[in-house]
Amino acid sequence: MSHKQRTIKKPVSLTGRGLHSGIDVQISFKPAPENHGFKFIRTDIEGSPVINALAENVVDTSRGTTLEQNGVRIATIEHVLAAFSGLEIDNALIEVKGPEAPIMGGSSKRFVDAILEAGIQEQNKERDYFRITEKIAFSDEENGVDLMVYPDDHLSYNVLIDYNSKILGNQYAILNEVSDFAEEVSACRTFVFFHELETLAKQGLIKGGDLDNAIIIMDRVVDQSEVDRVADLFNKPHIKVNSEGILNNIKLRYPNEPARHKLLDIMGDIALVGQPIIGKVVATRPGHHANTELAKKIRQEIKKLKLKSQIPVYDPTQTPVLDILQIKKMLPHRYPFLLVDKIIHLDETSIVGLKNLTFNETFFQGHFPEEPVMPGVLQIEAMAQVGGVLVLNQVEDPENYSTYFLKIDKVKFKRKVIPGDTVLFKLSMTQPMRRSIITMFGQGFVGDKLVLEGEITASVVRNKVSE
């Protein structure tokens, strides 16, 4: 598939209320250069800080998707990104004069209309698609949530929602062609159950909520007096429940409008991958948390693919970054369990270390006497020790800390490692360290051959003796 990147032709602005803040917000869309992606700018803050629309910047998904970068947040961004994604636009600068994007009717329709009014400009560079080659999934078994993206020849979405309600039970929504987004999905509004309204109001949320920007679903019999009381809470006129169980005195735009809105949300959240994907997204009971977790997983796969193309080179004549004596000062391992001899590259996010193997390694005596092979578990341990140096390099006094590995996932062994091999272990952080937890993607190479790969999650813990 080959398409050119796209942006908008000219700036366009809209003004509306923020759903949760209740304040008037101005949002402006501006053209952006090739390979720019989507970036939000908080023009109401001194210096106009930039927030990249990427999954690793997600910090809250309780009632919308909130991004944070360098201490600056922008909330409720999913409907805006869905509009750009649905119109197959790759690059845009999104200026927001306020803490969140305006709700604008509770859907993407007004954003879509504004973008179409501004016009769409094809750019010179080809669009950089990420083609799904293996299933990527996020599941929450406790809540019955399953999101998966499968290999396919184009992007499509299939959504099932189930709220165990007579009014809103099972609903399906399908978008086989993204080009149908504007017509079939963009106008579908967000929804909320009546029994949630008072709790949300007491939490200081939905200050900008209105009957014009949300479908309010009555999932139980409610006295008119309670409806009136909640209306007074929001300073709204009294209104009666209609026969369909919808509080609004308006009709649904589609029989499955709630499911279509969930599909809209997924498209906005998946835009946080940072580049268009080719695959089939299948979602059961999706929500912003699950959506953004799936986006994070896709981004991790993209990073791994890029790493695979970058084979480290070892020049034994060059002075190592850390020799064995320096490594011993950082790692607590000793003979016969110290399995890294040199560190030849080290920066803030990546490391390359090596292990020289000879027939004198103790494990070759029993694994196997007639055909010596380095055990896979020790290959993982050697890679983990190199990763440990990367982790400890993040703290000021590494000699006072230890690294404990919490999870090793998706490990694959590609070929045997035997006496005489020099194994280069390359690890890169796939997510920034948070709460002393770090996740890395590691690979082992012998020459230009990949011998193993896998994901490692570790925790940095201060040693008791140093406390």
C-alpha positions in Angstrom: 0.0 0.0 0.0 1.4 3.3 -1.0 -0.1 6.7 -0.2 1.2 10.1 0.4 1.2 11.8 3.8 -1.5 14.5 4.3 -2.1 17.6 6.3 -4.6 20.5 6.2 -4.4 23.3 3.7 -5.0 26.3 6.1 -5.6 27.0 9.8 -9.1 26.7 11.2 -10.5 27.4 14.7 -13.4 26.3 16.8 -14.7 27.4 20.2 -16.7 25.3 22.7 -17.0 24.2 26.3 -14.7 21.6 27.9 -16.7 18.6 29.0 -15.2 18.3 32.4 -13.7 21.8 33.1 -16.9 23.6 31.9 -14.8 26.5 30.6 -14.8 28.0 27.1 -12.0 26.6 25.0 -10.6 27.6 21.7 -9.0 24.9 19.5 -7.1 25.6 16.3 -5.9 23.1 13.7 -2.9 24.2 11.6 -0.9 22.6 8.8 2.2 20.7 9.8 5.2 19.4 7.8 5.9 15.8 6.8 6.7 13.3 9.5 5.4 15.7 12.1 2.5 13.6 13.4 0.0 15.1 15.8 1.2 17.6 18.5 -0.9 19.6 20.9 0.1 23.0 22.1 -1.3 24.6 25.3 -1.5 28.2 24.1 -3.0 29.3 27.5 0.3 28.4 29.3 3.4 30.6 29.1 5.9 29.3 26.6 3.1 27.4 24.7 4.4 23.9 25.7 4.1 21.0 23.3 2.6 17.6 24.1 3.2 14.8 21.6 0.2 12.7 20.8 1.8 9.4 21.7 0.6 6.5 23.8 3.5 6.7 26.3 2.2 10.2 27.3 -1.2 8.9 28.4 -1.6 9.5 32.2 -5.4 9.3 32.8 -8.2 7.4 31.0 -11.0 7.7 33.6 -13.4 9.8 31.6 -11.5 10.4 28.4 -7.9 10.3 27.3 -5.4 12.7 29.0 -1.9 13.2 27.8 1.0 14.7 29.9 4.5 15.7 28.8 7.0 17.7 30.9 4.3 18.3 33.6 1.8 19.8 31.2 -1.5 18.1 30.5 -4.2 18.1 27.8 -7.4 16.2 28.3 -10.3 14.8 26.2 -8.3 14.5 23.0 -9.8 11.3 21.6 -12.5 12.9 19.5 -10.1 15.3 17.9 -7.6 12.6 17.0 -10.5 10.4 15.7 -11.4 13.2 13.3 -7.9 13.4 11.9 -7.5 9.6 11.8 -10.8 9.1 10.2 -10.0 11.6 7.4 -6.6 9.9 7.0 -4.5 12.9 7.9 -1.0 12.3 9.2 0.3 15.7 10.3 -1.3 18.5 12.2 -0.6 21.1 14.9 -3.4 21.3 17.4 -3.4 24.5 19.5 -5.7 24.5 22.5 -6.4 27.5 24.7 -7.4 25.5 27.8 -6.9 22.3 29.7 -8.9 20.1 27.4 -10.4 19.9 23.9 -13.9 21.2 23.7 -16.7 18.6 23.6 -18.4 20.1 20.5 -21.5 18.0 20.5 -20.0 14.9 22.0 -18.7 13.5 18.8 -16.1 14.2 16.0 -18.6 15.7 13.6 -17.7 19.4 14.1 -14.0 18.7 14.0 -14.5 16.7 10.8 -16.5 19.6 9.3 -13.8 22.1 10.3 -11.0 20.0 8.8 -13.0 19.6 5.5 -13.6 23.4 5.5 -9.8 24.0 5.8 -9.1 21.5 3.1 -6.7 18.5 2.9 -3.3 18.8 1.4 -1.3 15.9 0.0 2.4 16.0 0.8 5.4 14.6 -0.9 6.6 11.8 1.4 5.0 8.4 1.5 2.8 7.5 4.5 4.8 5.2 6.9 2.4 2.4 7.6 3.0 -0.2 10.3 1.7 -3.5 9.0 0.5 -5.9 11.7 2.1 -9.3 11.0 1.2 -11.1 14.3 -1.7 -10.7 16.6 -1.3 -8.0 19.2 -3.7 -8.1 22.1 -4.7 -6.5 25.4 -7.1 -8.3 27.8 -8.7 -7.6 31.1 -10.3 -10.9 32.1 -11.9 -9.5 35.2 -14.0 -7.0 33.3 -14.4 -9.1 30.1 -12.4 -6.7 28.0 -10.5 -8.0 24.9 -8.8 -5.8 22.3 -6.9 -7.4 19.5 -5.4 -6.3 16.2 -4.9 -9.0 13.5 -3.0 -9.0 10.2 -5.1 -7.8 7.3 -4.6 -6.0 4.0 -6.2 -2.8 5.2 -7.4 -1.1 8.4 -10.8 -1.9 9.8 -12.6 -1.9 13.1 -15.1 -4.3 14.7 -16.6 -3.4 18.1 -18.9 -5.1 20.6 -20.2 -3.5 23.7 -22.2 -5.1 26.4 -23.6 -3.1 29.5 -25.9 -5.8 30.7 -28.8 -3.4 30.4 -32.3 -3.7 28.9 -31.8 -0.3 27.2 -28.1 -0.8 26.2 -27.3 -4.5 25.9 -25.2 -6.1 23.2 -24.4 -3.7 20.3 -22.1 -4.1 17.4 -20.4 -1.6 15.1 -18.2 -2.2 12.1 -16.1 0.1 10.0 -14.7 -1.8 7.1 -13.3 1.2 5.3 -11.8 4.2 7.1 -13.0 6.4 4.2 -16.6 5.8 5.6 -15.7 7.4 9.0 -17.1 10.8 8.3 -20.4 9.5 7.1 -20.9 6.5 9.3 -19.2 7.2 12.6 -18.1 10.9 13.1 -21.5 12.1 14.3 -22.0 9.4 17.0 -22.2 11.0 20.4 -20.8 10.0 23.7 -23.2 8.5 26.3 -23.6 8.2 30.0 -26.0 6.3 32.3 -28.4 8.5 34.3 -27.3 6.9 37.6 -23.7 8.1 36.9 -24.5 11.8 36.6 -24.7 12.8 40.2 -21.5 11.0 41.1 -19.7 12.6 38.3 -21.0 16.0 39.2 -19.8 15.5 42.9 -16.4 14.6 41.6 -16.2 17.9 39.8 -16.5 16.4 36.4 -18.8 17.0 33.4 -19.2 20.7 34.3 -19.6 21.3 30.6 -22.1 18.4 30.1 -25.3 19.1 28.3 -28.2 17.3 26.7 -26.8 18.5 23.3 -23.4 16.7 23.8 -24.2 13.4 25.4 -26.8 10.6 25.2 -28.2 10.0 28.7 -29.4 6.5 29.1 -32.1 5.6 31.7 -31.3 2.0 32.6 -33.8 1.8 35.4 -37.2 3.3 36.4 -36.7 6.7 37.8 -39.3 9.1 39.4 -39.8 12.4 37.6 -38.8 14.1 40.8 -35.3 12.5 40.6 -34.9 13.5 37.0 -35.9 17.1 38.0 -33.4 17.1 40.9 -30.5 16.0 38.7 -31.5 18.6 36.1 -31.4 21.2 38.8 -27.9 20.0 39.8 -26.7 20.8 36.3 -28.8 24.0 36.0 -30.7 22.5 33.1 -34.4 22.7 32.3 -36.6 19.8 33.4 -37.2 17.2 30.8 -39.2 13.9 30.7 -38.0 10.4 29.9 -39.1 9.3 26.5 -40.4 5.8 25.6 -37.0 4.6 24.4 -35.3 5.0 27.8 -33.2 8.0 26.6 -33.4 11.1 28.7 -32.8 13.5 25.9 -35.7 14.8 23.9 -33.9 13.7 20.7 -33.6 10.5 18.7 -30.6 8.4 18.3 -28.8 9.0 15.0 -28.3 5.3 14.6 -29.8 2.3 16.4 -26.3 1.3 17.5 -25.0 4.9 18.1 -23.3 4.0 21.4 -21.3 1.2 19.8 -20.4 3.5 16.9 -19.2 6.0 19.4 -17.0 3.4 21.1 -15.5 2.7 17.7 -14.9 6.4 17.3 -13.1 6.5 20.6 -10.9 3.5 19.6 -9.9 5.3 16.4 -8.9 8.4 18.4 -6.9 6.4 20.9 -5.2 4.2 18.3 -4.0 7.4 16.6 -1.6 7.6 19.6 0.4 4.8 17.9 2.0 7.7 16.1 1.7 6.3 12.6 -1.1 4.6 10.5 -1.5 0.9 10.9 -2.7 -1.9 8.6 -4.7 -4.5 10.4 -8.1 -5.6 11.7 -9.0 -4.2 15.1 -11.5 -6.3 17.1 -12.7 -4.9 20.4 -15.0 -6.4 23.0 -16.1 -4.0 25.7 -13.5 -1.4 24.9 -12.7 1.7 26.9 -10.0 4.4 27.0 -7.7 2.4 29.3 -7.8 -0.7 27.1 -7.6 1.3 23.9 -4.5 3.2 25.0 -2.9 0.0 26.4 -3.3 -1.6 23.0 -1.8 1.5 21.4 1.2 1.1 23.7 1.6 -2.5 22.7 1.6 -1.6 19.1 4.2 1.1 19.7 6.4 -1.5 21.5 6.2 -3.8 18.4 7.2 -0.8 16.2 10.2 -0.1 18.4 11.2 -3.8 18.3 11.0 -3.9 14.5 13.3 -0.8 14.3 15.7 -2.3 16.8 15.9 -5.6 14.8 17.4 -3.6 11.9 20.2 -2.2 14.0 22.8 -4.9 14.6 25.6 -3.8 16.9 29.2 -4.0 15.7 32.0 -5.0 18.0 35.6 -3.8 17.4 37.9 -5.5 20.0 40.5 -2.8 19.5 38.3 -0.1 20.9 38.4 0.7 24.7 35.1 -0.6 26.2 32.7 1.8 28.0 33.0 -0.5 31.0 35.5 -3.3 31.5 35.0 -6.3 33.8 36.4 -4.5 36.9 34.0 -1.6 36.4 31.1 -4.0 35.8 31.9 -5.8 39.1 31.4 -2.5 40.9 27.8 -2.2 39.5 26.6 -5.8 39.5 26.6 -8.1 42.5 27.2 -11.3 40.5 30.4 -13.2 40.8 32.0 -16.4 39.5 30.6 -18.6 38.1 27.5 -16.4 37.5 28.8 -13.1 36.1 28.0 -13.5 32.5 29.0 -10.2 31.0 32.6 -9.3 30.1 32.4 -5.8 28.6 30.0 -3.0 27.9 30.8 -1.4 24.6 27.9 1.1 24.3 25.8 2.8 27.0 23.5 5.8 26.8 20.3 6.9 28.6 18.0 4.4 26.8 20.2 1.6 25.4 23.2 -0.6 26.0 25.4 -3.2 24.3 27.4 -5.7 26.3 29.1 -8.9 25.4 30.0 -12.3 26.7 33.0 -14.3 25.3 32.4 -18.0 25.4 35.1 -20.6 25.8 34.9 -24.4 26.3 36.0 -23.8 29.9 32.6 -22.4 30.9 31.4 -24.6 33.8 27.9 -25.2 32.2 29.4 -26.8 29.1 30.5 -29.7 31.2 27.0 -31.0 31.5 25.2 -29.1 28.7 26.1 -31.2 26.7 29.4 -33.1 27.0 29.4 -34.3 23.4 27.8 -31.2 21.9 28.3 -28.1 24.1 25.5 -25.5 24.0 24.9 -22.5 26.2 21.6 -23.1 28.1 18.8 -20.8 27.0 18.2 -19.8 30.6 21.8 -18.6 30.9 21.5 -16.7 27.7 18.5 -14.9 29.2 20.5 -14.3 32.4 23.4 -12.8 30.5 21.1 -10.5 28.6 19.4 -9.6 31.9 22.7 -8.7 33.5 23.5 -6.4 30.6 20.1 -4.8 31.1 20.9 -4.5 34.8 23.8 -2.2 34.0 21.4 -0.1 31.9 18.9 0.1 34.7 21.5 0.9 37.4 23.0 3.6 35.1 19.7 5.5 35.8 20.5 6.0 39.5 23.2 8.2 41.0 24.8 5.6 43.3 24.3 2.3 41.5 26.5 0.4 44.0 23.7 0.8 46.5 21.0 -0.7 44.3 20.1 -4.0 42.9 18.0 -4.9 39.9 15.3 -7.6 40.3 13.6 -8.9 37.2 9.8 -9.0 37.4 8.9 -10.5 34.1 10.5 -12.0 31.0 8.2 -12.3 28.1 8.1 -13.3 24.4 11.5 -14.9 24.5 12.6 -16.6 21.2 15.7 -18.6 20.6 16.9 -18.4 17.0 20.1 -20.6 17.0 22.5 -22.4 19.2 25.2 -20.5 21.1 28.4 -22.6 21.4 32.1 -22.3 22.6 34.0 -19.7 20.6 31.0 -17.4 20.1 31.1 -13.8 21.2 27.5 -12.9 22.0 26.5 -9.2 21.8 23.5 -8.3 23.9 21.6 -5.2 22.9 18.9 -3.8 25.1 16.7 -0.7 24.7 14.1 0.8 27.0 10.6 0.5 25.4 9.1 2.8 28.1 10.6 5.4 30.4 11.3 4.3 34.0 8.3 4.9 36.2 8.0 4.1 39.9 11.4 2.3 39.7 10.0 -0.1 37.0 11.6 -0.3 33.6 10.8 -2.4 30.5 13.4 -3.3 27.9 13.5 -5.1 24.6 16.7 -7.3 24.4 18.4 -9.1 21.6 21.5 -11.4 21.4 23.7 -11.5 18.3 26.6 -13.7 17.2 28.1 -11.8 14.3 25.2 -10.7 12.2 22.9 -13.5 13.3 20.2 -13.0 15.9 20.3 -15.8 18.5 17.6 -14.7 20.9 15.2 -11.9 21.7 12.7 -11.0 24.4 11.1 -8.4 26.7 12.4 -7.8 30.2 10.7 -5.9 33.0 12.8 -5.0 36.0 12.5 -3.2 39.4 15.3 -1.1 40.9 15.5 -1.7 44.7 17.8 0.0 47.2 19.9 -2.6 49.0 19.1 -3.0 52.7 22.7 -2.8 53.7 22.9 0.7 52.2 19.9 2.1 54.1 
